[in-house]
């Protein structure tokens, strides 16, 4: 078991630094995009998504940013909510809408270059396709929710327009950069302390969590689905680290212990259990850091709940087919 100093220095602080950097990029980009009128340009592309969901055009910029950086995209949404453009309901729906576009980024950074080579082409593409379907289904839920729950909503786009005592004359480039930098700095001051405290507490707590107890309930589930007994240790490993789970199951696929469909189901069950660890280790610190505890909890419940539901649905589909 690592010491407290070691956990903070090697686990918590590096994560806080990286996320702070990405949030700063997202919030800074949002402020610069507003200052230079880029939001309107980018939003035209995302309008095909935001209009059916009854969301303001500016959200389209955040949705498209997710394909590059999910953290930066969340930072933009946080800025729009903070400015008053979005209320809580509209923000939640925008978060759900973002899901598939955040997944697209991972295809190029993780699934394609890492997971597919480990699992092999057939199982790899089957698993990635399943995960893509889950993400797309959640985004469709966001579209439908927006169409039904945000009907008739009116947004004040002036909430994200530059403001100040000198708005009667055009700002210089230096003034725009200074203003965007000041707003970004202010926003980070409210986020970073929460990130540091919560991440530190979470990583320290995880040192004392018995993960085997969490996955003990996996055995009856694998029996019901009809998976080989070797699925349980794979699920345990996947709960801690999905990549290690893929590495663990790869030779078993080659040896014929798992069929392609059984391997995908096993990894999906592992991802279902990893939601618990992932929520504690990543979602709670990240979402609480960005939104605060009250609204962050709502985001976590919606995100985790939708993922769990559609993972279960996908498992059932694979088991039946």
N, C-alpha and C positions, 0 to 999 in steps of 0.2 A: 504494500500500500504506500502510495507516494505521500510525502510530507505536504503540509498546507502550502508552504512557499513554492514547492515544486509544481503543485497543481495550478496555482495561480500564475506562475511564471511560464509554464509550458502549455497550458490548456486555455485558461480564461483570458489572460491579457492579449495573447496573439489573436484570438478570435474577436475580442473587442476592437482591437486596432484595425483589423481587416474590414469588419462590418462598419466601423465608424468612417473609414475611408470611402467605402462604397455608398453609404448613406450621404456623406458629404458631396460625392459626385452627383448623386441623384437630386438632392435638394438644390445644389448649386446649378445643375443643368436646368432644373425647373425655373429657378429665379432668372437665369440668363435667357432662357427661352421666352419668358414673359417680357423681360426688358427689351429684347430685340424683336419681339413679335414672331418668334419661331414656333411658338405653341400653335398658332393658327395654321401654319404651313404643315407641321407634322400631323395635326389633328385632322386635316382633310383626308389623310390616308386611313386613319383609324375611325373615321366617321361611319364607315360601313358596320362597325361593331357598336359604336356608342349610340347611334340613332335608334336601332332596334331595341336597345336596352334602356332607352330614355335617359341616357347619361350625357353630360355636357361634352362638347367637342374636345375640350382640353384633356379629358381622361384618355382620349385616344393616344396622346403622346406618352402617357405613363404605361399604357398597355403595350405599345410597341417597344418601349424601353426595356420591358421585361425580357424580350428576346435577346438582349445584350447583357442585362444584369437585373435579376429579380430584386436585389436589395435597392438598386438605384430606382427601379420602378416603384417600389414601395415608398421610397423617400419622396418621390414626386407626388404620390397620392397623399402622403402625410402632409406635404406642403399645401396641397389643394384643400384638404380638410381643415388644416390650421387657419388658412386664409378665409374660410367660410364659404368657399365655392361648393363643397360637398357637405351634406349632413351625414349622420352615422349610417342611416339606411343606404344612402347612395354610395357611401364609401365601402360598406360591406359587399354590395353587389359588384362594385368595381373590382374589389379584391378577388371575388369568385370568378369574374370575367377574365382576370389576368392568368388564371391557372394554366391553360394550354400554352400560352405564349411564354410563360416561364419554363415549361417543359421543353419547348423547342430549343432553348438555349442549351439544356442538358443533353440533347441529342448529339450536339457537336462537341461538347466538352467532356461528357462522361459516357453516355450509352454507346455511341458509335465507336470512339477510340479505345474505350476501356472494357465495357461489359460484353459487347458482341464478340470481340476476340477471345475473351475468357470462356464464354459459354458455347462458342461455335456459331456458325451462321444461322442454322435452323432455329435452335433454341433462343439464341440472342435476338433474332428478328421477331420471333414469336413473343418473347417477353417485352421487348421494346414496344411492339405493336399493342400489347395489352396495356402497358402503362400509358401509351399515347391515347388509347381509347378512353381510359379512366380520366385523364386530364381533359380531353375534349368533351366528355360527358359533363364534367363539372363546369366547364366554360359555358356549355349550352344551358345548364341550370341557371347560370348567371344571366344569360340573355333572356331567358323566359321570366326569371324573377324581376328583372328590370322592366320588361314589357308589361308585367302585371302590377308590380308594386310601385313603380315610379311614373305611372301614367299621369300626365297632367302636371308633373313637377316643373317648376320654373327655377332656373339657375341664374345667379347674378354673376356674370362673367367679369364684371368690374372688380370683383373681390380679388382676382389674381392680376389685375393690371397694376403697373407701377404707380406708387402714390408718393406724395411728398409736397413740400411747399413750393417747389419750382416746376410743377407740372404744366405751367403755362408756356414753357419754352422747351424745346427738345433737349434731352440730356446728351452730354458728350459720352464717348466710349468709356472714358475714365470714370465718369460718374455712374454709368450703368454697371460697370464692373465693381466699383466700390459699394454701390447699393446692394447688388446681388451678393457680394461677399459678406456684407454686414448681416443680411437676412439669414444667410447660410450659417454664419457663426452663431447667431442667436439661436437658431434651431438646434444646432449640434450641442450647444450648452445645456439644452433641456433634455437631450437624448442620451448623451454619453455617460453622465453619472449613473443613470438607471441601468444602462447596459453593463457598466463595470460592476455594479453591486450585484445585479441579478445573475450575471454569468458566473461570477465568483462563487456565489452561494450554490448555484446549480452544479457546477463541476465538483465542488467539495462534497455535496450531497451524494453525487453519483459514485463517489469512492466507497460509500457504505451501502449501496443498493445491491441486493442479491438478484442478479438477472435470471438465474436458474429458476427462481420462484415465479418470475413473471411468465416464463415460457413453459412452466410445468403443465399449464392447461392446454398446451399445444398438442400433447399426445392424444387425447380423445378426439380432437379435431382432425388430426391426420388419419385416425382410424375411421372416422365417419366418411371422410373424403376418399378413403381407400389408398392412401399413400404408403410407400414402403416404410419400414421402421427407421431407415436411415434418414428420413426426412426430419425427425426431431432434432438431432444435433445440428443439421444444416439450418433449421429455423432458429435455433439458439444462437448460432454464429451470425446469421443474418440480422437478428435483433440488435446485436452490438454493432455490426458493420456489414452493410449490404454487399460490398465488394468482396469481403472475406467469405460471405455466404456463397457467392457465385464461384469463387475459387474452390470452395469446399465441395460443391456439387458437380463441378465440371468433370472430374475423373469418374464420378459415379454415373454420369450420363454416358461417357465413353465406354464404360464397362457394362452398360445395359441395365444397371440397377434402376434407373429412372428412364421412362419414356420422355419425349420432348414435352408432352402435355403435363406429365407428372412433375417434371422439373419446374415448369412455369408456375404450376399451382403451389409447389413448395416455396418458391421464391416469393410468390404473392402472399402466402400465409406468413412468411417471414417479414415481409414489408408491413403486414397488418400489425404484427406484434411490435415491429420497430417504431410504429407510430407513437407508442408509449414513451420509449426512450427518446425518440426524435422530438416529441413535444416538450419533454422536460429539458432536454439538452440544448435544443435549438429554438423551437417555436416560442416557448415562454419568455426566455431572455430577449429574443429578437422583437417579438410583437409587443411585449411590455415596454421595451426600450423605445420603440417608435411611437406607440399609441397611448402608453400608460396602462395601468392594471385593468381598469374598468372596460374600456373599449378593446384593449388587447385581448382580454378574455373572450369577448364576443367573436373576434376574428379567429382565435384559436379553435373555439367550439365549432364555428361554421366550417372552417378549413378542414379540421381533423374529422369532423362528423361526415362531411361529404366524401372525403378520401376513403374513410372506413366503409361507408355504404357501398361505394362503387367498386372497391377492392373485393368486398364480399360478393357482390353481384358478378364480378368477373370470375371469381373462383367457382361460383355455382355454374356459370356458363361453361367453363372449361371442364368441370366435373361431369356435367350432363352430356356434353358433346364428346 
